[in-house]
Amino acid sequence: MLFNSLEFGIFFSTVFVLYFSIPKKYRWVLVLFSSYFFYMSWKAEYAVLIAGSTLVAYVTALGMAGEKRRAVRRALLSVSILFNLGVLFFFKYANFFSESVQSLLQSVNVFTALPELEVLLPVGISFYTFQTLAYSIDVYRGEREPERHLGHLALYVSFFPQLVAGPIERAGHLLPQLKALGGFDYDRVVSGLRLMLWGLFKKMFIADRLGVYVDQVFAEPGRHTGLTVAVALYFFAFQIYCDFSGYTDIARGAGRVFGIDLFENFRNPYFAKGIRDFWRRWHITLSLWFRDYVYIPLGGSRHGSGHHAFNLLVVFVVCGLWHGASWTFVVWGIYH
């Protein structure tokens, strides 16, 4: 169910009407049910994955909160991390690493057929996995108390506006809002709907239209002149920005309609003055996630320029892999 589809329009309109028609105390139940319905519209069986991720985070967080022994707390955190990253690796990266190992073996004349998994990548898995991991790590660090209401935590992990393409929310920011779902506010609803329309315009009338030209040139670049290839490159830059930021605007607008303020994810990235400034403006919540949960734990810039450079390299290699299971994304990460 894509944001720019008739099905989503019907779905969102139905949730909107029901949301403001029922008592406030039941609204979180409606949004949770709607979020799982939205997720299951892609592939119903994969609801088990997001439910499992939520349950593991819930149980391990409660265990960490009631445990003073650091070794036990660390073991519980490891369970949450290994489970979530294990599921992500299996569905997103298993075939990539299998093919890479097979190619490496063939390069030294060792020919063997490694198994290839026939699985469909679960929608939004990279986003809700990072949200679940952030929650578990925050509880381990003592930066927040565990959420004792399983339904509220499940809603935090699965909230449908930001489930497919972010922004990547933190529990400390989103959970309190989900617990206090409010009533109808005309100005807020109108503002949210306007932001959704702006996102749809960027996605359908800019990104999708530019994509027609870009796809034609990128499919057979050798048949085009340098000028048309250069135009396609610049068109692609605006295509990917309007596509991604358009989806984010729809998500933020939908959240605003229900009284939820989602993080800003883009801030005029093509006005950046350098790579560092770019990543403060592009997919902001992903940049902050890698900073707080990978870069700083590795040591950041605290142990000399060599260690600092290594930490940056690790972060951007992982960032490249997060975007896609391909060596082109690894190279893209190293380049940044």
Contacts in CASP RR format, 6 or more apart in sequence:
PFRMAT RR
TARGET T0000
AUTHOR 0000-0000-0000
METHOD contacts of the structure
MODEL  1
MLFNSLEFGIFFSTVFVLYFSIPKKYRWVLVLFSSYFFYMSWKAEYAVLI
AGSTLVAYVTALGMAGEKRRAVRRALLSVSILFNLGVLFFFKYANFFSES
VQSLLQSVNVFTALPELEVLLPVGISFYTFQTLAYSIDVYRGEREPERHL
GHLALYVSFFPQLVAGPIERAGHLLPQLKALGGFDYDRVVSGLRLMLWGL
FKKMFIADRLGVYVDQVFAEPGRHTGLTVAVALYFFAFQIYCDFSGYTDI
ARGAGRVFGIDLFENFRNPYFAKGIRDFWRRWHITLSLWFRDYVYIPLGG
SRHGSGHHAFNLLVVFVVCGLWHGASWTFVVWGIYH
1 7 0 8 1.000
1 8 0 8 1.000
1 11 0 8 1.000
1 38 0 8 1.000
1 41 0 8 1.000
1 42 0 8 1.000
2 8 0 8 1.000
3 164 0 8 1.000
3 200 0 8 1.000
3 203 0 8 1.000
3 247 0 8 1.000
3 250 0 8 1.000
3 251 0 8 1.000
4 200 0 8 1.000
4 203 0 8 1.000
4 204 0 8 1.000
7 41 0 8 1.000
11 34 0 8 1.000
11 37 0 8 1.000
11 38 0 8 1.000
11 41 0 8 1.000
12 254 0 8 1.000
15 30 0 8 1.000
15 31 0 8 1.000
15 34 0 8 1.000
16 257 0 8 1.000
18 30 0 8 1.000
19 27 0 8 1.000
19 30 0 8 1.000
19 31 0 8 1.000
19 258 0 8 1.000
20 183 0 8 1.000
20 184 0 8 1.000
22 30 0 8 1.000
24 181 0 8 1.000
24 182 0 8 1.000
24 183 0 8 1.000
27 181 0 8 1.000
27 182 0 8 1.000
28 151 0 8 1.000
28 152 0 8 1.000
28 155 0 8 1.000
28 178 0 8 1.000
28 179 0 8 1.000
28 181 0 8 1.000
31 155 0 8 1.000
31 159 0 8 1.000
31 160 0 8 1.000
31 178 0 8 1.000
31 181 0 8 1.000
31 258 0 8 1.000
32 151 0 8 1.000
32 154 0 8 1.000
32 155 0 8 1.000
32 158 0 8 1.000
34 160 0 8 1.000
35 155 0 8 1.000
35 158 0 8 1.000
35 159 0 8 1.000
35 160 0 8 1.000
35 163 0 8 1.000
36 47 0 8 1.000
36 50 0 8 1.000
36 158 0 8 1.000
38 160 0 8 1.000
38 163 0 8 1.000
39 46 0 8 1.000
39 47 0 8 1.000
39 50 0 8 1.000
39 123 0 8 1.000
39 158 0 8 1.000
39 160 0 8 1.000
39 163 0 8 1.000
40 46 0 8 1.000
40 47 0 8 1.000
42 122 0 8 1.000
42 123 0 8 1.000
43 120 0 8 1.000
43 122 0 8 1.000
43 123 0 8 1.000
46 122 0 8 1.000
46 123 0 8 1.000
49 87 0 8 1.000
49 91 0 8 1.000
49 122 0 8 1.000
49 125 0 8 1.000
50 122 0 8 1.000
50 128 0 8 1.000
50 157 0 8 1.000
50 158 0 8 1.000
51 154 0 8 1.000
52 83 0 8 1.000
53 83 0 8 1.000
53 84 0 8 1.000
53 87 0 8 1.000
53 128 0 8 1.000
53 129 0 8 1.000
53 132 0 8 1.000
53 157 0 8 1.000
54 132 0 8 1.000
54 150 0 8 1.000
54 153 0 8 1.000
54 154 0 8 1.000
54 157 0 8 1.000
54 158 0 8 1.000
55 150 0 8 1.000
56 79 0 8 1.000
56 80 0 8 1.000
56 83 0 8 1.000
56 84 0 8 1.000
56 132 0 8 1.000
57 80 0 8 1.000
57 84 0 8 1.000
57 132 0 8 1.000
57 135 0 8 1.000
57 136 0 8 1.000
57 153 0 8 1.000
57 157 0 8 1.000
58 146 0 8 1.000
58 147 0 8 1.000
58 150 0 8 1.000
58 153 0 8 1.000
60 76 0 8 1.000
60 77 0 8 1.000
60 79 0 8 1.000
60 80 0 8 1.000
60 136 0 8 1.000
61 80 0 8 1.000
61 135 0 8 1.000
61 136 0 8 1.000
61 139 0 8 1.000
61 146 0 8 1.000
61 147 0 8 1.000
62 146 0 8 1.000
62 148 0 8 1.000
63 73 0 8 1.000
63 76 0 8 1.000
63 146 0 8 1.000
64 73 0 8 1.000
64 76 0 8 1.000
64 77 0 8 1.000
64 139 0 8 1.000
64 140 0 8 1.000
64 146 0 8 1.000
65 139 0 8 1.000
65 145 0 8 1.000
65 146 0 8 1.000
67 73 0 8 1.000
67 76 0 8 1.000
73 140 0 8 1.000
74 140 0 8 1.000
76 140 0 8 1.000
77 136 0 8 1.000
77 137 0 8 1.000
77 140 0 8 1.000
80 132 0 8 1.000
80 133 0 8 1.000
80 136 0 8 1.000
81 133 0 8 1.000
81 136 0 8 1.000
81 137 0 8 1.000
84 129 0 8 1.000
84 132 0 8 1.000
84 133 0 8 1.000
84 136 0 8 1.000
85 129 0 8 1.000
85 133 0 8 1.000
87 125 0 8 1.000
87 129 0 8 1.000
88 125 0 8 1.000
88 126 0 8 1.000
88 129 0 8 1.000
90 117 0 8 1.000
90 119 0 8 1.000
91 119 0 8 1.000
91 121 0 8 1.000
91 122 0 8 1.000
91 125 0 8 1.000
92 121 0 8 1.000
92 125 0 8 1.000
92 126 0 8 1.000
92 324 0 8 1.000
92 325 0 8 1.000
93 321 0 8 1.000
93 325 0 8 1.000
94 117 0 8 1.000
95 116 0 8 1.000
95 117 0 8 1.000
95 325 0 8 1.000
96 325 0 8 1.000
96 326 0 8 1.000
98 114 0 8 1.000
98 115 0 8 1.000
98 116 0 8 1.000
98 117 0 8 1.000
99 114 0 8 1.000
99 116 0 8 1.000
100 327 0 8 1.000
101 114 0 8 1.000
102 112 0 8 1.000
102 113 0 8 1.000
102 114 0 8 1.000
105 111 0 8 1.000
105 112 0 8 1.000
123 163 0 8 1.000
123 164 0 8 1.000
124 163 0 8 1.000
124 164 0 8 1.000
124 165 0 8 1.000
126 322 0 8 1.000
127 162 0 8 1.000
127 163 0 8 1.000
127 164 0 8 1.000
127 165 0 8 1.000
127 166 0 8 1.000
127 168 0 8 1.000
128 157 0 8 1.000
128 158 0 8 1.000
128 163 0 8 1.000
130 168 0 8 1.000
130 286 0 8 1.000
130 289 0 8 1.000
131 156 0 8 1.000
131 157 0 8 1.000
131 168 0 8 1.000
131 169 0 8 1.000
131 170 0 8 1.000
131 171 0 8 1.000
132 157 0 8 1.000
133 293 0 8 1.000
134 168 0 8 1.000
134 170 0 8 1.000
134 171 0 8 1.000
134 289 0 8 1.000
134 292 0 8 1.000
134 293 0 8 1.000
135 144 0 8 1.000
135 147 0 8 1.000
135 153 0 8 1.000
135 156 0 8 1.000
135 157 0 8 1.000
135 170 0 8 1.000
135 171 0 8 1.000
137 293 0 8 1.000
138 144 0 8 1.000
138 170 0 8 1.000
138 171 0 8 1.000
138 172 0 8 1.000
139 145 0 8 1.000
139 146 0 8 1.000
144 171 0 8 1.000
144 172 0 8 1.000
147 153 0 8 1.000
147 156 0 8 1.000
147 171 0 8 1.000
147 175 0 8 1.000
149 179 0 8 1.000
152 175 0 8 1.000
152 178 0 8 1.000
152 179 0 8 1.000
153 175 0 8 1.000
155 178 0 8 1.000
156 169 0 8 1.000
156 171 0 8 1.000
156 174 0 8 1.000
156 175 0 8 1.000
156 178 0 8 1.000
159 169 0 8 1.000
159 174 0 8 1.000
159 178 0 8 1.000
159 260 0 8 1.000
160 254 0 8 1.000
161 250 0 8 1.000
161 251 0 8 1.000
161 252 0 8 1.000
161 253 0 8 1.000
161 254 0 8 1.000
161 255 0 8 1.000
161 260 0 8 1.000
161 262 0 8 1.000
162 168 0 8 1.000
162 169 0 8 1.000
162 251 0 8 1.000
162 255 0 8 1.000
162 262 0 8 1.000
164 247 0 8 1.000
164 251 0 8 1.000
165 244 0 8 1.000
165 247 0 8 1.000
165 248 0 8 1.000
165 251 0 8 1.000
166 247 0 8 1.000
166 248 0 8 1.000
166 251 0 8 1.000
166 265 0 8 1.000
166 285 0 8 1.000
167 248 0 8 1.000
167 251 0 8 1.000
167 252 0 8 1.000
167 262 0 8 1.000
167 263 0 8 1.000
167 264 0 8 1.000
167 265 0 8 1.000
167 284 0 8 1.000
167 285 0 8 1.000
168 263 0 8 1.000
168 285 0 8 1.000
168 286 0 8 1.000
168 289 0 8 1.000
169 262 0 8 1.000
169 263 0 8 1.000
169 285 0 8 1.000
173 263 0 8 1.000
174 260 0 8 1.000
174 262 0 8 1.000
177 259 0 8 1.000
177 260 0 8 1.000
177 261 0 8 1.000
178 260 0 8 1.000
181 258 0 8 1.000
181 259 0 8 1.000
181 260 0 8 1.000
182 259 0 8 1.000
183 259 0 8 1.000
185 259 0 8 1.000
188 256 0 8 1.000
188 257 0 8 1.000
188 259 0 8 1.000
189 256 0 8 1.000
189 257 0 8 1.000
191 253 0 8 1.000
191 256 0 8 1.000
192 252 0 8 1.000
192 253 0 8 1.000
192 254 0 8 1.000
192 255 0 8 1.000
192 256 0 8 1.000
192 257 0 8 1.000
193 253 0 8 1.000
193 257 0 8 1.000
195 249 0 8 1.000
195 250 0 8 1.000
195 252 0 8 1.000
195 253 0 8 1.000
195 256 0 8 1.000
196 249 0 8 1.000
196 250 0 8 1.000
196 253 0 8 1.000
196 254 0 8 1.000
196 257 0 8 1.000
198 246 0 8 1.000
198 249 0 8 1.000
199 245 0 8 1.000
199 246 0 8 1.000
199 247 0 8 1.000
199 249 0 8 1.000
199 250 0 8 1.000
200 246 0 8 1.000
200 250 0 8 1.000
202 242 0 8 1.000
202 243 0 8 1.000
202 245 0 8 1.000
202 246 0 8 1.000
202 249 0 8 1.000
203 242 0 8 1.000
203 243 0 8 1.000
203 246 0 8 1.000
203 247 0 8 1.000
203 250 0 8 1.000
206 238 0 8 1.000
206 239 0 8 1.000
206 242 0 8 1.000
207 238 0 8 1.000
207 239 0 8 1.000
207 240 0 8 1.000
207 241 0 8 1.000
207 242 0 8 1.000
207 243 0 8 1.000
207 246 0 8 1.000
208 243 0 8 1.000
210 235 0 8 1.000
210 236 0 8 1.000
210 238 0 8 1.000
210 239 0 8 1.000
210 242 0 8 1.000
211 235 0 8 1.000
211 236 0 8 1.000
211 239 0 8 1.000
213 231 0 8 1.000
213 232 0 8 1.000
213 235 0 8 1.000
214 232 0 8 1.000
214 235 0 8 1.000
214 236 0 8 1.000
214 239 0 8 1.000
217 224 0 8 1.000
217 228 0 8 1.000
217 229 0 8 1.000
217 231 0 8 1.000
217 232 0 8 1.000
218 232 0 8 1.000
218 236 0 8 1.000
221 229 0 8 1.000
221 232 0 8 1.000
224 232 0 8 1.000
237 270 0 8 1.000
241 266 0 8 1.000
241 269 0 8 1.000
241 270 0 8 1.000
244 266 0 8 1.000
244 283 0 8 1.000
245 265 0 8 1.000
245 266 0 8 1.000
248 265 0 8 1.000
248 266 0 8 1.000
251 262 0 8 1.000
252 262 0 8 1.000
252 264 0 8 1.000
252 265 0 8 1.000
253 262 0 8 1.000
255 261 0 8 1.000
255 262 0 8 1.000
256 262 0 8 1.000
263 284 0 8 1.000
263 285 0 8 1.000
264 284 0 8 1.000
265 283 0 8 1.000
265 284 0 8 1.000
265 285 0 8 1.000
266 281 0 8 1.000
266 282 0 8 1.000
266 283 0 8 1.000
266 284 0 8 1.000
267 280 0 8 1.000
267 281 0 8 1.000
267 284 0 8 1.000
268 281 0 8 1.000
269 278 0 8 1.000
269 281 0 8 1.000
269 282 0 8 1.000
271 281 0 8 1.000
272 278 0 8 1.000
272 280 0 8 1.000
272 281 0 8 1.000
272 282 0 8 1.000
275 336 0 8 1.000
279 287 0 8 1.000
279 336 0 8 1.000
280 287 0 8 1.000
286 319 0 8 1.000
286 322 0 8 1.000
290 315 0 8 1.000
290 318 0 8 1.000
290 319 0 8 1.000
291 315 0 8 1.000
294 314 0 8 1.000
294 315 0 8 1.000
294 318 0 8 1.000
295 311 0 8 1.000
295 312 0 8 1.000
295 315 0 8 1.000
298 311 0 8 1.000
298 314 0 8 1.000
298 315 0 8 1.000
299 307 0 8 1.000
299 311 0 8 1.000
300 307 0 8 1.000
300 308 0 8 1.000
300 311 0 8 1.000
301 308 0 8 1.000
301 311 0 8 1.000
313 334 0 8 1.000
316 333 0 8 1.000
316 334 0 8 1.000
316 336 0 8 1.000
317 330 0 8 1.000
317 333 0 8 1.000
317 334 0 8 1.000
319 333 0 8 1.000
319 336 0 8 1.000
320 329 0 8 1.000
320 330 0 8 1.000
320 332 0 8 1.000
320 333 0 8 1.000
321 329 0 8 1.000
321 330 0 8 1.000
323 329 0 8 1.000
323 332 0 8 1.000
END
